[in-house]
Amino acid sequence: GDVGRFDAEGFLTLFDRKKDMVISGGFNVYPSDLEAVLLQHPAVADVAVVGVPSERWGETPVAFVVPRDGVALANAELLQWANAQLGKTQRLGDLRQCAELPRSAIGKVLKRELRATYAGNGAADKT
């Protein structure tokens, strides 16, 4: 279930899980690509991107962001900044702030909990 690429020297680099891939408008969107962009913002300490149902696109990517301590972060501004950095097919449909990301005992982000939280807020199918 891992997704990776071989480089020119034949080395395999794993960068995502196939089950976490978002299919939005028929395009494969890898959450790790979006997370890497968001982590470049100086106000972002941690981030996870998940796919949520969308009537228009099938699925749309949503980011859950943990801001750095003492930094005020406006969702709309960060969403606009991120989408300006991303390709047209990769754009985020929504962005939510949280104090911390849910993690398993070994430190893996529990993306299913993030999807459930987003759906529980009545936000699914609106993007």
Backbone as JSON Lines, residues from 0, in Angstrom:
{"i":0,"aa":"G","n":[0.8,-1.22,0.0],"ca":[0.0,0.0,0.0],"c":[0.83,1.26,0.0]}
{"i":1,"aa":"D","n":[2.16,1.13,-0.15],"ca":[3.0,2.33,-0.15],"c":[3.13,2.88,-1.57]}
{"i":2,"aa":"V","n":[3.36,4.19,-1.68],"ca":[3.58,4.86,-2.95],"c":[4.98,5.42,-2.92]}
{"i":3,"aa":"G","n":[5.73,5.18,-3.98],"ca":[7.1,5.66,-4.03],"c":[7.56,5.91,-5.45]}
{"i":4,"aa":"R","n":[8.8,6.37,-5.57],"ca":[9.4,6.63,-6.88],"c":[10.83,6.13,-6.86]}
{"i":5,"aa":"F","n":[11.29,5.68,-8.03],"ca":[12.7,5.35,-8.2],"c":[13.41,6.58,-8.75]}
{"i":6,"aa":"D","n":[14.57,6.88,-8.2],"ca":[15.35,8.0,-8.72],"c":[16.26,7.52,-9.86]}
{"i":7,"aa":"A","n":[17.05,8.42,-10.41],"ca":[17.91,8.11,-11.55],"c":[18.93,7.03,-11.23]}
{"i":8,"aa":"E","n":[19.29,6.9,-9.95],"ca":[20.28,5.89,-9.54],"c":[19.64,4.57,-9.14]}
{"i":9,"aa":"G","n":[18.31,4.49,-9.25],"ca":[17.61,3.25,-8.94],"c":[17.18,3.09,-7.49]}
{"i":10,"aa":"F","n":[17.33,4.15,-6.69],"ca":[16.9,4.09,-5.3],"c":[15.42,4.4,-5.18]}
{"i":11,"aa":"L","n":[14.73,3.62,-4.36],"ca":[13.3,3.8,-4.14],"c":[13.09,4.72,-2.94]}
{"i":12,"aa":"T","n":[12.25,5.75,-3.13],"ca":[11.88,6.65,-2.05],"c":[10.38,6.51,-1.84]}
{"i":13,"aa":"L","n":[9.99,6.1,-0.63],"ca":[8.57,6.0,-0.28],"c":[8.11,7.35,0.23]}
{"i":14,"aa":"F","n":[6.95,7.81,-0.24],"ca":[6.5,9.13,0.18],"c":[5.05,9.19,0.59]}
{"i":15,"aa":"D","n":[4.28,8.13,0.47],"ca":[2.88,8.21,0.85],"c":[2.29,6.82,0.93]}
{"i":16,"aa":"R","n":[1.04,6.75,1.39],"ca":[0.28,5.52,1.44],"c":[-0.81,5.6,0.38]}
{"i":17,"aa":"K","n":[-1.01,4.53,-0.37],"ca":[-2.0,4.52,-1.45],"c":[-3.4,4.8,-0.92]}
{"i":18,"aa":"K","n":[-3.72,4.26,0.26],"ca":[-5.07,4.46,0.8],"c":[-5.32,5.92,1.2]}
{"i":19,"aa":"D","n":[-4.27,6.71,1.38],"ca":[-4.43,8.12,1.73],"c":[-4.53,9.02,0.5]}
{"i":20,"aa":"M","n":[-4.26,8.47,-0.7],"ca":[-4.33,9.26,-1.92],"c":[-5.75,9.78,-2.12]}
{"i":21,"aa":"V","n":[-5.86,11.02,-2.55],"ca":[-7.14,11.67,-2.81],"c":[-7.36,11.68,-4.32]}
{"i":22,"aa":"I","n":[-8.53,11.22,-4.76],"ca":[-8.87,11.29,-6.18],"c":[-9.88,12.42,-6.34]}
{"i":23,"aa":"S","n":[-9.4,13.53,-6.85],"ca":[-10.2,14.74,-6.95],"c":[-10.36,15.13,-8.41]}
{"i":24,"aa":"G","n":[-11.59,15.08,-8.9],"ca":[-11.85,15.42,-10.29],"c":[-11.14,14.5,-11.26]}
{"i":25,"aa":"G","n":[-10.88,13.27,-10.85],"ca":[-10.2,12.3,-11.69],"c":[-8.68,12.35,-11.61]}
{"i":26,"aa":"F","n":[-8.13,13.25,-10.8],"ca":[-6.68,13.38,-10.64],"c":[-6.24,12.78,-9.31]}
{"i":27,"aa":"N","n":[-5.08,12.13,-9.32],"ca":[-4.49,11.6,-8.09],"c":[-3.76,12.73,-7.38]}
{"i":28,"aa":"V","n":[-4.16,12.98,-6.14],"ca":[-3.54,14.02,-5.33],"c":[-2.91,13.34,-4.12]}
{"i":29,"aa":"Y","n":[-1.61,13.51,-3.96],"ca":[-0.9,12.88,-2.86],"c":[-0.82,13.84,-1.67]}
{"i":30,"aa":"P","n":[-1.42,13.46,-0.54],"ca":[-1.4,14.33,0.64],"c":[0.0,14.78,1.05]}
{"i":31,"aa":"S","n":[0.99,13.92,0.9],"ca":[2.35,14.3,1.31],"c":[2.87,15.49,0.52]}
{"i":32,"aa":"D","n":[2.48,15.62,-0.75],"ca":[2.89,16.78,-1.56],"c":[2.3,18.06,-0.98]}
{"i":33,"aa":"L","n":[1.03,18.02,-0.6],"ca":[0.36,19.19,-0.05],"c":[0.91,19.52,1.34]}
{"i":34,"aa":"E","n":[1.18,18.49,2.13],"ca":[1.74,18.7,3.46],"c":[3.11,19.36,3.38]}
{"i":35,"aa":"A","n":[3.92,18.94,2.42],"ca":[5.25,19.53,2.24],"c":[5.16,21.02,1.94]}
{"i":36,"aa":"V","n":[4.2,21.42,1.13],"ca":[4.02,22.83,0.81],"c":[3.6,23.6,2.06]}
{"i":37,"aa":"L","n":[2.61,23.09,2.78],"ca":[2.13,23.78,3.98],"c":[3.21,23.9,5.05]}
{"i":38,"aa":"L","n":[4.07,22.9,5.17],"ca":[5.14,22.96,6.17],"c":[6.19,24.03,5.85]}
{"i":39,"aa":"Q","n":[6.18,24.54,4.63],"ca":[7.1,25.62,4.27],"c":[6.66,26.96,4.86]}
{"i":40,"aa":"H","n":[5.4,27.07,5.25],"ca":[4.9,28.32,5.82],"c":[5.46,28.48,7.23]}
{"i":41,"aa":"P","n":[5.98,29.65,7.56],"ca":[6.61,29.84,8.87],"c":[5.67,29.72,10.08]}
{"i":42,"aa":"A","n":[4.37,29.82,9.87],"ca":[3.43,29.73,10.99],"c":[2.95,28.31,11.25]}
{"i":43,"aa":"V","n":[3.34,27.35,10.4],"ca":[2.84,25.98,10.51],"c":[3.87,25.09,11.21]}
{"i":44,"aa":"A","n":[3.42,24.44,12.31],"ca":[4.28,23.51,13.05],"c":[4.09,22.08,12.57]}
{"i":45,"aa":"D","n":[2.85,21.71,12.27],"ca":[2.54,20.34,11.86],"c":[1.3,20.38,10.99]}
{"i":46,"aa":"V","n":[1.14,19.38,10.13],"ca":[0.0,19.37,9.21],"c":[-0.29,17.94,8.76]}
{"i":47,"aa":"A","n":[-1.56,17.7,8.48],"ca":[-1.98,16.45,7.85],"c":[-3.08,16.8,6.85]}
{"i":48,"aa":"V","n":[-3.06,16.15,5.7],"ca":[-4.06,16.38,4.66],"c":[-4.81,15.07,4.43]}
{"i":49,"aa":"V","n":[-6.14,15.19,4.38],"ca":[-7.0,14.03,4.13],"c":[-7.98,14.37,3.01]}
{"i":50,"aa":"G","n":[-8.53,13.34,2.39],"ca":[-9.57,13.52,1.39],"c":[-10.93,13.37,2.04]}
{"i":51,"aa":"V","n":[-11.84,14.27,1.7],"ca":[-13.21,14.19,2.19],"c":[-14.16,14.17,0.99]}
{"i":52,"aa":"P","n":[-15.35,13.6,1.16],"ca":[-16.3,13.54,0.05],"c":[-16.68,14.93,-0.46]}
{"i":53,"aa":"S","n":[-16.85,15.01,-1.77],"ca":[-17.25,16.26,-2.42],"c":[-18.21,15.93,-3.56]}
{"i":54,"aa":"E","n":[-19.35,16.59,-3.59],"ca":[-20.31,16.38,-4.67],"c":[-19.71,16.77,-6.02]}
{"i":55,"aa":"R","n":[-18.94,17.83,-6.04],"ca":[-18.39,18.35,-7.29],"c":[-17.19,17.54,-7.8]}
{"i":56,"aa":"W","n":[-16.27,17.15,-6.89],"ca":[-15.0,16.56,-7.3],"c":[-14.86,15.08,-6.96]}
{"i":57,"aa":"G","n":[-15.8,14.51,-6.25],"ca":[-15.66,13.13,-5.78],"c":[-15.02,13.13,-4.41]}
{"i":58,"aa":"E","n":[-13.82,13.67,-4.34],"ca":[-13.12,13.93,-3.08],"c":[-12.41,15.26,-3.22]}
{"i":59,"aa":"T","n":[-12.15,15.89,-2.1],"ca":[-11.36,17.12,-2.1],"c":[-10.4,17.08,-0.91]}
{"i":60,"aa":"P","n":[-9.19,17.61,-1.07],"ca":[-8.24,17.61,0.04],"c":[-8.56,18.69,1.07]}
{"i":61,"aa":"V","n":[-8.42,18.3,2.33],"ca":[-8.62,19.22,3.46],"c":[-7.39,19.11,4.36]}
{"i":62,"aa":"A","n":[-6.87,20.26,4.78],"ca":[-5.68,20.28,5.63],"c":[-6.07,20.55,7.08]}
{"i":63,"aa":"F","n":[-5.43,19.82,7.98],"ca":[-5.53,20.06,9.42],"c":[-4.17,20.58,9.85]}
{"i":64,"aa":"V","n":[-4.14,21.8,10.36],"ca":[-2.88,22.5,10.63],"c":[-2.73,22.78,12.12]}
{"i":65,"aa":"V","n":[-1.54,22.52,12.63],"ca":[-1.17,22.89,13.99],"c":[-0.26,24.11,13.86]}
{"i":66,"aa":"P","n":[-0.71,25.28,14.37],"ca":[0.14,26.47,14.27],"c":[1.31,26.42,15.27]}
{"i":67,"aa":"R","n":[2.36,27.15,14.94],"ca":[3.49,27.26,15.87],"c":[3.04,28.0,17.12]}
{"i":68,"aa":"D","n":[3.67,27.69,18.24],"ca":[3.33,28.35,19.5],"c":[3.46,29.86,19.38]}
{"i":69,"aa":"G","n":[2.43,30.55,19.86],"ca":[2.45,32.0,19.89],"c":[2.22,32.68,18.56]}
{"i":70,"aa":"V","n":[1.85,31.93,17.55],"ca":[1.64,32.51,16.21],"c":[0.14,32.52,15.9]}
{"i":71,"aa":"A","n":[-0.36,33.7,15.55],"ca":[-1.76,33.8,15.11],"c":[-1.82,33.41,13.64]}
{"i":72,"aa":"L","n":[-2.77,32.58,13.32],"ca":[-2.85,32.04,11.97],"c":[-4.28,32.18,11.47]}
{"i":73,"aa":"A","n":[-4.47,32.92,10.39],"ca":[-5.79,33.09,9.8],"c":[-6.0,31.99,8.75]}
{"i":74,"aa":"N","n":[-7.05,31.2,8.92],"ca":[-7.31,30.08,8.01],"c":[-7.4,30.53,6.56]}
{"i":75,"aa":"A","n":[-8.18,31.58,6.32],"ca":[-8.4,32.03,4.94],"c":[-7.09,32.46,4.28]}
{"i":76,"aa":"E","n":[-6.23,33.16,5.03],"ca":[-4.96,33.61,4.46],"c":[-4.03,32.44,4.16]}
{"i":77,"aa":"L","n":[-3.97,31.46,5.09],"ca":[-3.11,30.3,4.86],"c":[-3.63,29.46,3.7]}
{"i":78,"aa":"L","n":[-4.95,29.3,3.62],"ca":[-5.55,28.54,2.51],"c":[-5.23,29.21,1.17]}
{"i":79,"aa":"Q","n":[-5.35,30.52,1.13],"ca":[-5.04,31.26,-0.1],"c":[-3.55,31.13,-0.45]}
{"i":80,"aa":"W","n":[-2.69,31.24,0.56],"ca":[-1.25,31.1,0.34],"c":[-0.91,29.71,-0.2]}
{"i":81,"aa":"A","n":[-1.45,28.69,0.44],"ca":[-1.16,27.31,0.03],"c":[-1.64,27.05,-1.39]}
{"i":82,"aa":"N","n":[-2.86,27.45,-1.69],"ca":[-3.42,27.19,-3.03],"c":[-2.66,27.94,-4.12]}
{"i":83,"aa":"A","n":[-2.05,29.06,-3.77],"ca":[-1.23,29.79,-4.74],"c":[0.06,29.03,-5.06]}
{"i":84,"aa":"Q","n":[0.52,28.19,-4.11],"ca":[1.74,27.41,-4.29],"c":[1.48,26.09,-5.02]}
{"i":85,"aa":"L","n":[0.24,25.63,-4.98],"ca":[-0.12,24.3,-5.49],"c":[-0.62,24.37,-6.93]}
{"i":86,"aa":"G","n":[-0.56,23.23,-7.6],"ca":[-1.11,23.13,-8.95],"c":[-2.63,23.19,-8.9]}
{"i":87,"aa":"K","n":[-3.24,23.49,-10.01],"ca":[-4.69,23.65,-10.08],"c":[-5.44,22.4,-9.61]}
{"i":88,"aa":"T","n":[-4.92,21.22,-9.89],"ca":[-5.6,19.98,-9.51],"c":[-5.32,19.57,-8.07]}
{"i":89,"aa":"Q","n":[-4.42,20.28,-7.38],"ca":[-4.04,19.92,-6.02],"c":[-4.65,20.84,-4.96]}
{"i":90,"aa":"R","n":[-5.37,21.83,-5.33],"ca":[-5.81,22.85,-4.39],"c":[-6.66,22.28,-3.25]}
{"i":91,"aa":"L","n":[-6.44,22.86,-2.08],"ca":[-7.17,22.47,-0.88],"c":[-8.59,23.02,-0.92]}
{"i":92,"aa":"G","n":[-9.54,22.2,-0.48],"ca":[-10.92,22.65,-0.41],"c":[-11.23,23.36,0.9]}
{"i":93,"aa":"D","n":[-10.48,23.04,1.95],"ca":[-10.72,23.63,3.26],"c":[-9.47,23.45,4.11]}
{"i":94,"aa":"L","n":[-9.42,24.21,5.19],"ca":[-8.31,24.14,6.12],"c":[-8.85,24.35,7.52]}
{"i":95,"aa":"R","n":[-8.43,23.51,8.44],"ca":[-8.85,23.59,9.83],"c":[-7.63,23.66,10.74]}
{"i":96,"aa":"Q","n":[-7.73,24.42,11.8],"ca":[-6.67,24.46,12.79],"c":[-7.0,23.52,13.93]}
{"i":97,"aa":"C","n":[-5.98,22.94,14.53],"ca":[-6.16,22.1,15.7],"c":[-4.93,22.25,16.6]}
{"i":98,"aa":"A","n":[-5.11,21.97,17.88],"ca":[-4.02,22.1,18.84],"c":[-2.95,21.04,18.61]}
{"i":99,"aa":"E","n":[-3.39,19.84,18.21],"ca":[-2.47,18.75,17.89],"c":[-3.17,17.76,16.98]}
{"i":100,"aa":"L","n":[-2.38,16.99,16.27],"ca":[-2.93,15.96,15.39],"c":[-3.08,14.66,16.18]}
{"i":101,"aa":"P","n":[-4.18,13.92,15.96],"ca":[-4.33,12.64,16.65],"c":[-3.28,11.65,16.14]}
{"i":102,"aa":"R","n":[-2.61,10.97,17.06],"ca":[-1.55,10.04,16.68],"c":[-1.73,8.7,17.39]}
{"i":103,"aa":"S","n":[-1.24,7.66,16.74],"ca":[-1.23,6.32,17.32],"c":[-0.12,6.24,18.37]}
{"i":104,"aa":"A","n":[-0.03,5.1,19.02],"ca":[1.0,4.89,20.04],"c":[2.41,4.98,19.46]}
{"i":105,"aa":"I","n":[2.55,4.72,18.16],"ca":[3.88,4.8,17.54],"c":[4.11,6.14,16.83]}
{"i":106,"aa":"G","n":[3.18,7.08,16.98],"ca":[3.36,8.42,16.44],"c":[2.8,8.67,15.06]}
{"i":107,"aa":"K","n":[2.11,7.7,14.48],"ca":[1.54,7.86,13.14],"c":[0.25,8.69,13.24]}
{"i":108,"aa":"V","n":[0.07,9.66,12.33],"ca":[-1.15,10.48,12.32],"c":[-2.34,9.6,11.96]}
{"i":109,"aa":"L","n":[-3.39,9.71,12.75],"ca":[-4.61,8.92,12.53],"c":[-5.55,9.72,11.62]}
{"i":110,"aa":"K","n":[-5.34,9.56,10.33],"ca":[-6.1,10.34,9.35],"c":[-7.58,9.98,9.34]}
{"i":111,"aa":"R","n":[-7.92,8.74,9.7],"ca":[-9.34,8.36,9.75],"c":[-10.08,9.19,10.8]}
{"i":112,"aa":"E","n":[-9.4,9.52,11.9],"ca":[-10.01,10.36,12.93],"c":[-10.22,11.79,12.42]}
{"i":113,"aa":"L","n":[-9.28,12.28,11.64],"ca":[-9.43,13.62,11.07],"c":[-10.61,13.66,10.1]}
{"i":114,"aa":"R","n":[-10.74,12.62,9.26],"ca":[-11.89,12.55,8.33],"c":[-13.2,12.53,9.11]}
{"i":115,"aa":"A","n":[-13.24,11.72,10.19],"ca":[-14.45,11.61,11.0],"c":[-14.78,12.94,11.68]}
{"i":116,"aa":"T","n":[-13.76,13.63,12.16],"ca":[-13.97,14.94,12.79],"c":[-14.55,15.92,11.78]}
{"i":117,"aa":"Y","n":[-14.0,15.92,10.58],"ca":[-14.47,16.84,9.54],"c":[-15.92,16.53,9.17]}
{"i":118,"aa":"A","n":[-16.21,15.24,8.98],"ca":[-17.58,14.83,8.63],"c":[-18.55,15.11,9.77]}
{"i":119,"aa":"G","n":[-18.08,14.95,11.02],"ca":[-18.91,15.19,12.19],"c":[-19.29,16.65,12.37]}
{"i":120,"aa":"N","n":[-18.5,17.55,11.76],"ca":[-18.81,18.98,11.83],"c":[-19.78,19.4,10.73]}
{"i":121,"aa":"G","n":[-20.32,18.42,10.0],"ca":[-21.26,18.73,8.93],"c":[-20.63,19.38,7.72]}
{"i":122,"aa":"A","n":[-19.34,19.18,7.55],"ca":[-18.62,19.87,6.47],"c":[-18.51,19.02,5.21]}
{"i":123,"aa":"A","n":[-18.77,17.73,5.29],"ca":[-18.63,16.87,4.11],"c":[-19.65,17.26,3.05]}
{"i":124,"aa":"D","n":[-19.3,17.04,1.8],"ca":[-20.15,17.28,0.62],"c":[-20.41,18.75,0.33]}
{"i":125,"aa":"K","n":[-19.76,19.66,1.02],"ca":[-19.95,21.08,0.74],"c":[-18.82,21.66,-0.08]}
{"i":126,"aa":"T","n":[-17.75,20.87,-0.26],"ca":[-16.59,21.41,-0.97],"c":[-16.61,21.05,-2.43]}
